[in-house]
Amino acid sequence: MLIFDQLKKDDPQLRLLAMVVLAGILVLLAGLWWVQVVSTRRYQEKLEIQSLRTVRIPAVRGRILDRDGRALAENRPQFNIDLYLEELSTNYQYACSNTVARARQYLKQQAAAKSKELGRELTPQERKQFALTRPVLDQLNRQTRYLVTSNLVADLGARLGQPLDLTQKEFEDHYDKSRALPLPVLTSLNTAEMSRFEEQFLHTPAMDLDVQSVRFYSNDTVAAHLLGYLVHTDKIGEDDPSDKYNYRLEDYEGVSGIEKLFDDELRGTAGAKSVLVNNFGYRQGETIWSPAEPGQDVTLTIDLDIQKAADRALDSVKEDVRGAIVVMDVRNGDVLAMASSPSFDPNHFIQRPPSDVWAQEWERWTNEDLQVQMNHAMQGEYAPGSIFKIVVGMAALEAGLDPKEILTSPGEVPIPGRRPMHDTAPAGDYDFDRALARSCNYYFVSIVTNNLKSGMLQKVVALGKRLHLGERTGIVPRQEDRGFFPDVEDTYSRKWRLGNTCNLCIGQDRVLVTPLQVAVLISAVANGGKVLYPRLVSSITPYGGDQPSQTFPAGRVRDTLGVSQRTLRAVHEAMETDVEGPEGTGREAAVPGLNIAGKTGTAEVENEKGEKDQSKKITWFGSFGPVENPRYAVVIMVVSGASGGLTCAPLAHNVYLAIQQKEQRSASRPPPLAEIPK
């Protein structure tokens, strides 16, 4: 009552204030009455013609890095010009109205002409043929909308100095299915095109510049099989069912290699937004529910410098040669390089080149003879040839073979009841050192067949089992072949013949391997007998973080050779003679200043008629260095090469030369400055 008492006093200012407050309350009440009573139906109708559409926003994909943090697969911004159809709705309505009006005027004139021709008024049934039916109206509207849009796109192309074409199918597919989303008009703009677009911005209605993160492989074909590739996908993921979303922005899925193996970690977590659309399907507004979280970075054990050298070496043989190179750190099993040929450019699967270029690429990609899709470093099973003599030699040395003992070769390998086996080494006297260096078949067959009763064959097979030949290494699950290797029990079978034993001793029967398995073998010989699990991935790190969320230990021991140091020294010396000695078959691999130990191999392949097929001959070179302090194992395999010494050893020379140069650069760098104490 205090307020009313005050109002009764003769105070004009207070009375004015009271009147203003009262007027405000009356206005507020009037507004509420208007919204709640008068405009109820209008707002209800507006809500009924609006709806929400959910959109999935893909995350920025994580990077794939080499051991020094250099990008093997990364993302780069791609600038596109997008067209927003909702901003053209007025243009569409105006153009459609004019088109329909002209069509009706034309039909009216046609009806009048028909009436004049008949000399009477048309009947209602006759007038129907001059009326616009609903299907015809819809078709006119669709055609008009397309013409409006295509004219805008063509005008933009003229302003940018680049012809642009929007097909009616492209437009109608987008209009019918994704009207609330922007329509891409021009993708992958360069700097000049972006500048011209910004200059012409006022003359390009309903268009805007958009930036998108796109996968990019800056080294093109380098390590392509190892990295794998991506494809556009409609699949979202098990934790992200597709029925949650009405629209999905463009996303990718890993198909092979690291991109597939760590697809979940690299993809990140998708975001989501809601788009408010009207009854015409045009966007009215949008709200982001949850932003996308970038994928994690995957760091590999690969050394980019060595990887490039391996790829260059394979490319130097001949175009589309089938082969592989594996470089491994013998101390801990880290894969430093894994190259496969024929290679491909994974960028083509993200941004396809012109149709004629893509057609050639696709024909090459699907050519079964080239086998471009295979990573020959761990896919495909190959006879190891004379590389397997390393295993035979170690088994014989462990059984008591004197490495200085001389065996005289007649220049071929006699086999009772069969034709003699060919021997590439000439007739003469051979001890273990010379026999391995010259790859004498007679020597290695004899040290096994002359001691069959003492179980020499079974000892060779048992040593192969310790190396886990015929088993996957597990480096990239579901993307690796296991090869083949017999069990000890198989050698006692009645089906096992003397010819099988002779061929096994030179790596051409009952044994198939991958270059990666040979790299594990060579590493075990070099490091003192540890059979290691190869490691390809060292860690996974969250986007923008310094500390990895997951690490993969190096140097995991799978098995041991169980041979003496005497045996390993004898094998090291013989392999060094193969490269450094004047008679060695691997002398083309020699690098001045770097002592290398190696072994060549050539496996003959027979066709269906039992004839030797030179086009499928498998050539090898397995090696390690430096001999005095082994660190690198380099394995080369080439299909249809001349021989291990002529084809593969020179490639190993190129790889070791790159390794030597890299180490020299590292040694010449000044040490980092010591931090000055505070």
C-alpha positions in Angstrom: 0.0 0.0 0.0 3.0 2.2 0.3 3.2 2.7 -3.4 -0.4 3.8 -3.7 0.0 6.2 -0.8 2.9 7.7 -2.6 0.9 8.0 -5.8 -1.8 10.0 -4.0 0.7 12.7 -3.4 1.0 15.4 -5.9 4.2 14.0 -7.6 3.9 14.2 -11.4 7.2 12.5 -12.0 6.2 9.5 -10.0 2.9 9.3 -11.7 4.6 9.4 -15.1 6.9 6.6 -14.2 3.9 4.5 -13.0 2.1 5.1 -16.2 5.2 4.0 -18.2 5.5 0.8 -16.2 1.8 0.1 -16.6 2.0 0.7 -20.3 4.9 -1.7 -20.6 3.0 -4.4 -18.8 0.0 -3.9 -21.0 2.2 -4.1 -24.1 3.8 -7.4 -22.8 0.4 -8.8 -22.1 -0.8 -7.8 -25.6 2.2 -9.5 -27.1 1.7 -12.7 -25.3 -2.0 -12.7 -26.3 -1.0 -12.1 -29.9 1.5 -15.0 -29.9 -0.5 -17.4 -27.8 -4.0 -16.7 -29.3 -3.9 -14.8 -32.6 -0.7 -16.4 -34.1 -1.1 -19.9 -32.8 -2.2 -21.4 -36.1 0.5 -19.6 -38.1 3.3 -20.8 -35.8 1.8 -24.3 -35.8 1.7 -24.4 -39.6 5.3 -23.2 -39.7 6.5 -25.9 -37.4 4.7 -28.5 -39.5 6.5 -27.5 -42.7 9.9 -27.4 -41.0 12.0 -30.4 -40.0 15.5 -31.2 -38.7 18.1 -33.2 -40.7 21.1 -34.6 -39.0 24.5 -34.5 -40.7 27.6 -36.5 -40.0 30.8 -34.4 -40.1 33.9 -36.5 -40.7 37.0 -35.9 -38.7 40.4 -34.8 -40.0 42.4 -38.0 -40.6 45.5 -38.6 -38.6 48.9 -38.6 -40.2 51.3 -41.5 -40.9 54.9 -40.5 -40.0 58.3 -42.0 -40.5 60.6 -42.7 -37.5 61.9 -39.1 -37.6 58.4 -37.5 -37.7 58.4 -36.9 -41.5 55.0 -37.2 -43.1 54.3 -40.2 -45.3 50.6 -39.5 -45.4 49.1 -36.2 -44.3 46.3 -33.8 -45.0 46.2 -30.6 -47.0 43.5 -28.0 -47.4 41.4 -28.3 -50.6 39.5 -25.2 -51.6 36.2 -25.7 -53.3 33.4 -23.5 -54.6 30.0 -24.6 -53.2 26.5 -23.5 -54.3 23.8 -23.1 -51.7 20.5 -23.9 -53.3 18.4 -22.4 -50.6 19.7 -19.0 -51.6 18.3 -19.6 -55.1 14.8 -20.4 -54.0 13.5 -16.9 -55.0 15.2 -17.2 -58.3 13.6 -20.6 -58.8 10.1 -19.4 -58.0 10.4 -16.4 -60.3 11.8 -18.4 -63.2 9.3 -21.2 -62.7 6.4 -18.8 -62.6 7.5 -17.1 -65.8 8.0 -20.5 -67.5 4.6 -21.8 -66.4 3.0 -18.5 -67.5 4.5 -18.8 -71.0 3.5 -22.4 -71.3 -0.1 -21.6 -70.3 -0.2 -18.7 -72.8 1.1 -20.9 -75.5 -1.5 -23.6 -74.8 -4.2 -21.0 -74.7 -3.2 -19.8 -78.1 -3.2 -23.4 -79.3 -6.7 -24.0 -77.9 -8.0 -20.8 -79.6 -6.5 -21.9 -82.9 -8.1 -25.3 -82.6 -11.4 -23.8 -81.7 -11.2 -21.5 -84.8 -10.3 -24.5 -87.0 -13.3 -26.4 -85.7 -15.6 -23.3 -85.9 -17.0 -24.0 -82.5 -16.2 -23.9 -78.8 -14.1 -26.8 -77.5 -15.7 -29.3 -75.3 -14.3 -29.8 -71.7 -12.8 -33.1 -72.9 -11.1 -31.4 -75.8 -9.8 -28.6 -73.6 -7.9 -31.1 -71.3 -5.3 -31.7 -74.0 -4.4 -28.0 -73.8 -4.1 -27.9 -70.0 -0.9 -28.2 -67.9 -1.0 -31.5 -66.1 0.9 -32.1 -62.8 3.6 -34.2 -64.4 4.2 -31.6 -67.1 4.3 -28.8 -64.4 6.8 -30.8 -62.4 9.0 -31.4 -65.5 8.9 -27.7 -66.4 9.9 -26.8 -62.9 12.7 -29.3 -62.8 14.0 -28.1 -66.2 13.8 -24.5 -65.2 15.6 -25.0 -61.9 18.4 -26.8 -63.8 18.7 -24.0 -66.3 18.9 -21.3 -63.6 21.6 -23.3 -61.8 23.6 -24.3 -64.9 23.5 -20.7 -66.2 25.0 -19.5 -62.9 27.7 -22.2 -63.1 28.5 -21.4 -66.7 28.7 -17.7 -65.8 31.1 -18.5 -63.0 33.3 -20.5 -65.3 33.4 -17.5 -67.7 34.5 -15.2 -65.0 37.1 -17.6 -63.8 38.4 -18.3 -67.3 37.7 -22.0 -66.9 34.8 -23.7 -68.6 32.4 -25.3 -66.0 29.7 -27.8 -66.8 26.9 -29.0 -64.5 25.0 -32.0 -65.9 21.3 -32.2 -65.3 21.7 -35.6 -63.7 24.3 -34.3 -61.2 22.0 -31.4 -60.3 18.8 -33.4 -60.0 20.5 -36.1 -57.9 21.7 -33.5 -55.5 18.4 -31.6 -55.5 16.4 -34.7 -54.8 18.7 -36.3 -52.2 20.8 -33.6 -50.5 19.1 -30.3 -51.1 19.9 -29.0 -47.7 23.7 -29.5 -48.3 25.9 -27.3 -50.5 26.4 -28.4 -54.1 30.2 -28.6 -55.1 30.7 -26.6 -58.3 34.5 -26.6 -58.6 37.0 -28.5 -56.5 40.8 -28.2 -55.8 41.1 -24.5 -56.7 44.6 -23.1 -57.1 45.7 -19.8 -55.8 45.0 -17.9 -59.0 41.4 -19.4 -59.2 40.8 -18.5 -55.6 41.9 -14.9 -56.2 39.7 -14.5 -59.3 36.7 -15.9 -57.4 37.2 -13.5 -54.5 37.4 -10.6 -57.1 34.1 -11.8 -58.7 32.4 -12.6 -55.3 29.6 -10.0 -55.7 28.8 -11.5 -59.1 28.4 -15.0 -57.9 25.2 -15.3 -56.0 24.6 -18.3 -53.7 28.2 -19.4 -54.0 31.0 -19.4 -51.4 34.5 -20.6 -51.0 34.8 -23.7 -48.8 37.9 -25.5 -47.4 38.1 -29.2 -46.9 40.8 -31.5 -45.5 41.9 -34.0 -48.1 44.3 -36.9 -47.7 47.6 -36.3 -49.5 50.7 -38.5 -50.1 53.5 -36.1 -50.7 55.9 -38.7 -51.9 53.6 -40.1 -54.5 54.5 -43.8 -55.1 57.0 -44.1 -52.3 56.0 -46.8 -49.8 52.6 -47.0 -51.6 51.9 -50.7 -50.8 53.0 -50.2 -47.2 50.8 -47.2 -46.6 47.9 -48.5 -48.5 45.1 -46.4 -50.0 41.7 -44.9 -49.2 38.4 -45.0 -51.0 35.2 -43.0 -50.7 32.8 -44.9 -48.6 29.2 -44.9 -47.3 30.2 -47.1 -44.4 30.3 -45.2 -41.1 31.5 -47.8 -38.5 30.2 -50.1 -35.9 30.0 -47.4 -33.3 28.3 -45.0 -35.6 25.3 -46.6 -37.3 24.2 -45.0 -40.6 20.5 -44.7 -39.6 21.5 -42.0 -37.1 22.1 -39.5 -39.9 20.1 -38.1 -42.8 23.2 -36.9 -44.6 26.8 -37.7 -44.5 29.6 -35.5 -45.7 32.4 -37.1 -47.8 34.5 -39.6 -45.8 37.1 -42.2 -46.5 37.9 -45.8 -45.5 41.3 -47.5 -45.5 41.5 -50.5 -47.9 45.0 -51.8 -47.5 48.3 -51.3 -45.7 48.6 -49.0 -42.6 45.5 -47.1 -43.7 43.4 -50.2 -43.3 45.2 -51.7 -40.3 44.8 -48.5 -38.2 41.7 -47.1 -39.9 39.8 -46.6 -36.6 42.7 -44.7 -35.0 43.4 -42.6 -38.0 39.8 -41.8 -38.8 39.1 -40.1 -35.5 35.6 -39.4 -34.1 33.0 -37.9 -36.4 31.0 -34.9 -35.3 27.3 -34.1 -35.9 25.1 -31.1 -36.7 21.4 -30.5 -37.2 20.1 -28.6 -40.2 16.7 -27.0 -40.1 15.0 -27.3 -43.5 11.7 -26.0 -44.7 8.9 -27.7 -46.6 10.8 -27.2 -49.9 13.9 -29.0 -48.5 16.0 -25.9 -48.3 18.3 -25.1 -45.4 17.1 -22.5 -42.9 19.8 -22.8 -40.4 22.1 -25.3 -38.6 23.4 -26.1 -35.2 26.6 -28.1 -34.4 25.8 -30.7 -31.7 29.4 -32.1 -31.3 32.5 -31.1 -33.2 34.6 -33.7 -34.9 37.7 -35.0 -33.1 40.8 -35.4 -35.3 42.4 -38.9 -35.8 45.6 -40.0 -34.1 49.0 -40.0 -35.7 50.7 -43.3 -36.5 54.5 -43.3 -36.3 56.2 -46.1 -38.3 59.7 -47.5 -38.0 60.3 -46.6 -41.6 63.2 -44.4 -42.5 62.1 -42.2 -45.4 65.6 -41.7 -46.8 66.1 -45.5 -47.0 62.6 -46.1 -48.2 63.1 -43.7 -51.1 66.4 -45.4 -52.0 64.7 -48.8 -52.0 61.9 -47.5 -54.3 64.3 -45.9 -56.7 66.3 -49.1 -56.9 63.3 -51.1 -57.9 62.3 -48.5 -60.4 65.7 -48.7 -62.0 65.3 -52.3 -63.1 62.6 -52.0 -65.7 59.1 -50.7 -66.0 56.5 -52.6 -63.9 59.1 -55.2 -62.7 57.7 -57.5 -60.1 59.8 -57.4 -57.0 60.4 -56.2 -53.5 63.0 -54.8 -51.2 63.0 -55.1 -47.4 65.5 -53.3 -45.1 65.5 -54.3 -41.5 67.4 -53.3 -38.4 68.9 -56.7 -37.3 69.2 -55.5 -33.7 65.6 -55.0 -32.9 63.5 -56.1 -36.0 62.5 -52.5 -37.0 61.5 -52.4 -40.7 63.4 -49.4 -42.1 62.1 -49.8 -45.7 59.6 -52.0 -47.5 59.2 -51.4 -51.2 57.2 -53.3 -53.8 56.9 -53.1 -57.5 54.9 -52.4 -59.7 53.8 -49.5 -57.6 50.9 -47.0 -57.7 50.0 -43.5 -56.7 47.6 -43.6 -53.7 46.6 -40.0 -54.5 44.7 -41.2 -57.5 42.1 -42.9 -55.3 41.4 -39.6 -53.5 41.4 -37.2 -56.4 41.1 -39.1 -59.6 43.0 -37.8 -62.6 41.3 -37.1 -65.9 39.1 -39.9 -67.2 41.6 -41.0 -69.9 44.5 -41.2 -67.4 42.3 -42.9 -64.8 41.2 -45.5 -67.4 44.8 -46.4 -68.1 45.6 -46.6 -64.4 42.6 -48.8 -63.8 43.5 -51.1 -66.6 47.0 -51.4 -65.1 45.6 -51.8 -61.5 43.4 -54.8 -62.6 46.0 -56.5 -64.7 46.5 -59.9 -63.1 49.9 -60.4 -64.7 51.3 -57.2 -63.3 49.9 -57.8 -59.8 50.0 -54.1 -58.9 47.7 -54.6 -56.0 50.1 -57.1 -54.2 52.7 -56.0 -51.7 55.4 -58.4 -52.9 57.4 -57.9 -49.8 54.9 -60.0 -47.8 52.3 -61.2 -50.3 53.1 -63.8 -52.9 55.1 -67.0 -52.1 58.4 -67.5 -53.8 61.0 -70.2 -53.9 64.2 -68.8 -52.1 66.7 -70.6 -54.4 70.2 -70.6 -53.1 69.3 -68.2 -50.3 68.2 -71.4 -48.5 71.8 -72.7 -48.6 72.4 -70.5 -45.5 70.1 -72.7 -43.5 71.5 -75.9 -45.0 75.0 -74.7 -44.2 74.2 -73.8 -40.6 72.5 -77.2 -40.0 75.5 -79.1 -41.4 78.0 -77.0 -39.4 76.1 -77.8 -36.3 76.2 -81.4 -37.2 80.0 -81.4 -37.3 80.8 -80.3 -40.8 84.4 -79.1 -41.1 84.2 -75.8 -43.1 87.7 -76.4 -44.4 86.9 -79.9 -45.8 87.2 -80.1 -49.6 84.5 -81.6 -51.8 85.3 -82.0 -55.5 82.4 -81.1 -57.8 82.0 -82.6 -61.2 80.1 -79.5 -62.3 76.7 -81.1 -61.9 74.7 -83.0 -59.2 74.2 -86.7 -60.0 70.8 -88.1 -58.8 70.3 -91.9 -59.1 67.5 -92.7 -61.5 67.2 -89.1 -62.8 68.9 -86.7 -65.0 71.8 -84.9 -63.2 70.9 -81.5 -61.6 72.4 -78.5 -63.2 75.1 -76.6 -61.3 75.9 -73.0 -62.1 79.3 -73.3 -60.3 82.1 -74.8 -62.4 83.7 -78.2 -61.6 86.5 -78.0 -59.0 87.4 -78.1 -55.3 85.1 -76.4 -52.8 85.3 -75.8 -49.1 82.3 -74.2 -47.2 83.5 -70.7 -47.8 84.0 -71.1 -51.6 80.9 -73.2 -52.0 78.6 -70.5 -50.5 80.4 -67.7 -52.4 80.1 -69.6 -55.7 76.7 -71.1 -54.8 77.8 -74.6 -55.6 74.8 -76.9 -55.8 76.9 -80.1 -55.6 78.4 -79.1 -52.3 75.2 -78.4 -50.4 73.3 -81.3 -51.8 76.2 -83.6 -51.0 76.6 -82.5 -47.3 72.9 -83.5 -46.8 72.5 -86.6 -49.0 75.8 -88.1 -47.8 74.5 -87.9 -44.2 70.9 -88.9 -44.5 71.2 -91.8 -42.1 72.4 -89.4 -39.4 69.3 -87.3 -39.8 70.8 -84.4 -41.6 67.7 -83.7 -43.6 65.6 -83.5 -40.5 68.1 -81.1 -38.9 67.8 -78.8 -41.9 64.0 -78.8 -41.6 64.1 -78.4 -37.8 66.3 -75.3 -38.2 63.9 -73.9 -40.8 61.1 -74.4 -38.2 63.1 -72.4 -35.7 63.1 -69.6 -38.3 59.3 -70.0 -38.5 59.4 -70.4 -42.3 55.9 -71.2 -43.5 54.4 -69.0 -40.8 53.2 -65.4 -40.9 55.3 -62.8 -39.0 52.2 -61.0 -37.9 53.5 -57.6 -39.0 50.3 -56.6 -40.8 47.4 -59.0 -40.0 45.3 -60.3 -42.8 47.7 -58.8 -45.4 50.5 -61.3 -45.3 51.1 -64.7 -46.9 52.5 -67.5 -44.8 54.6 -69.3 -47.4 55.2 -73.0 -47.1 57.7 -75.2 -45.3 57.5 -79.0 -44.6 57.3 -80.5 -41.1 59.9 -83.0 -40.0 57.3 -85.7 -40.2 56.9 -85.0 -43.9 60.5 -86.1 -44.6 59.7 -89.6 -43.4 56.7 -89.9 -45.7 56.8 -92.4 -48.6 55.9 -89.6 -50.9 59.2 -87.9 -50.0 61.8 -88.8 -52.6 65.6 -88.2 -53.0 64.7 -85.6 -55.6 62.8 -83.6 -53.0 65.8 -83.7 -50.7 68.1 -82.5 -53.5 65.8 -79.7 -54.5 65.2 -78.6 -50.9 68.9 -78.2 -50.4 69.0 -75.5 -53.1 65.7 -73.9 -52.1 63.6 -75.1 -55.0 61.2 -77.6 -53.6 58.8 -77.8 -50.6 59.8 -74.3 -49.5 58.2 -71.0 -50.4 58.9 -67.7 -48.6 58.3 -64.0 -48.7 61.1 -61.3 -48.8 60.0 -60.3 -45.2 60.6 -63.8 -44.0 64.1 -63.8 -45.6 64.8 -60.5 -43.9 64.0 -62.2 -40.5 66.3 -65.1 -41.5 69.2 -62.8 -42.4 68.7 -60.7 -39.3 68.9 -63.8 -37.1 72.2 -64.9 -38.8 73.6 -61.3 -38.3 72.5 -60.6 -34.7 73.8 -63.8 -33.1 70.8 -66.1 -33.5 67.8 -64.2 -32.3 64.7 -64.7 -34.5 62.8 -61.4 -34.1 59.3 -60.3 -34.7 59.5 -57.6 -37.3 58.1 -54.2 -36.1 56.5 -51.7 -38.5 54.6 -49.3 -36.1 56.4 -47.7 -33.1 53.6 -45.6 -31.6 50.2 -43.9 -31.9 49.9 -40.3 -30.7 46.8 -38.2 -30.2 46.4 -35.2 -32.5 48.4 -32.3 -31.2 49.9 -34.4 -28.3 53.4 -35.1 -27.4 52.9 -38.3 -25.4 51.9 -41.5 -27.3 48.7 -43.2 -26.3 50.0 -46.5 -27.4 53.5 -47.9 -28.0 54.8 -51.1 -29.7 57.9 -52.6 -28.2 61.0 -53.3 -30.3 63.2 -56.3 -30.2 60.6 -58.9 -29.4 62.3 -62.3 -29.7 60.2 -65.0 -31.3 62.7 -67.8 -31.2 66.4 -68.6 -31.3 68.5 -70.4 -33.9 70.2 -72.5 -31.3 73.5 -72.6 -33.2 77.0 -72.0 -31.9 79.0 -68.8 -32.5 81.5 -71.0 -34.4 78.7 -71.8 -36.9 77.7 -68.1 -37.2 81.3 -67.0 -37.7 81.7 -69.5 -40.5 78.5 -68.3 -42.2 79.5 -64.7 -41.8 82.9 -65.2 -43.4 81.4 -67.2 -46.3 78.7 -64.5 -46.9 81.3 -61.8 -46.8 83.4 -63.7 -49.4 80.3 -63.8 -51.6 80.4 -60.0 -51.8 84.0 -59.0 -51.1 85.7 -62.0 -52.7 86.8 -62.1 -56.4 84.7 -65.2 -57.1 81.6 -64.1 -55.2 78.3 -64.0 -57.0 77.3 -61.0 -55.0 80.3 -58.8 -55.7 78.1 -56.2 -57.5 76.7 -55.2 -54.2 80.0 -54.1 -52.7 80.3 -50.5 -51.4 83.7 -49.1 -50.7 84.1 -48.4 -47.0 81.2 -50.7 -46.0 81.8 -54.4 -45.4 78.8 -56.4 -46.6 78.0 -60.0 -46.2 75.5 -61.5 -48.7 74.1 -64.5 -50.6 72.6 -64.6 -54.0 69.8 -66.9 -55.1 68.1 -67.9 -58.3 65.0 -70.2 -58.4 63.9 -71.7 -61.6 60.1 -72.0 -62.2 58.6 -74.5 -64.5 55.4 -74.0 -66.6 52.5 -76.4 -67.1 54.5 -78.4 -69.6 57.4 -78.9 -67.1 59.6 -76.5 -69.0 61.7 -73.8 -67.4 59.9 -70.4 -67.7 62.6 -67.7 -67.8 59.9 -65.0 -67.5 59.0 -66.3 -64.0 62.5 -67.0 -62.7 62.9 -65.7 -59.1 66.2 -63.9 -58.3 67.4 -63.0 -54.8 70.0 -61.2 -52.8 70.0 -61.4 -49.0 72.6 -59.5 -47.0 73.6 -57.6 -43.9 76.2 -55.0 -43.0 78.5 -53.7 -41.7 80.0 -57.2 -41.0 82.0 -56.1 -38.0 78.9 -54.5 -36.3 75.8 -55.7 -38.1 72.9 -53.3 -38.2 71.1 -53.5 -41.6 69.7 -56.5 -43.3 68.9 -55.8 -47.0 66.8 -58.3 -49.0 66.1 -58.0 -52.7 63.7 -60.2 -54.7 63.0 -59.7 -58.4 60.8 -61.9 -60.6 62.1 -62.5 -64.2 65.6 -61.2 -63.4 68.7 -62.5 -65.0 70.2 -63.9 -61.7 70.7 -62.9 -58.1 74.2 -61.6 -58.8 73.4 -59.7 -62.0 69.9 -58.3 -61.1 69.5 -58.0 -57.3 73.1 -57.4 -56.1 73.4 -54.0 -57.9 70.1 -52.9 -56.3 71.5 -53.8 -52.9 74.5 -51.7 -53.8 72.3 -48.7 -54.4 70.5 -49.2 -51.1 73.7 -49.6 -49.0 75.2 -46.6 -50.7 72.1 -44.5 -49.6 72.5 -45.9 -46.0 76.3 -45.0 -46.0 75.6 -41.5 -47.2 72.9 -41.0 -44.6 75.2 -42.1 -41.8 77.9 -39.9 -43.1 75.5 -36.9 -43.1 74.5 -37.7 -39.5 78.1 -38.0 -38.4 79.0 -34.6 -40.0 76.2 -32.8 -38.2 77.5 -30.7 -35.2 76.2 -31.8 -31.8 73.3 -29.8 -30.4 74.3 -26.9 -28.1 74.3 -27.6 -24.5 71.7 -25.8 -22.5 73.2 -22.9 -20.5 72.5 -23.5 -16.8 70.5 -20.8 -15.1 
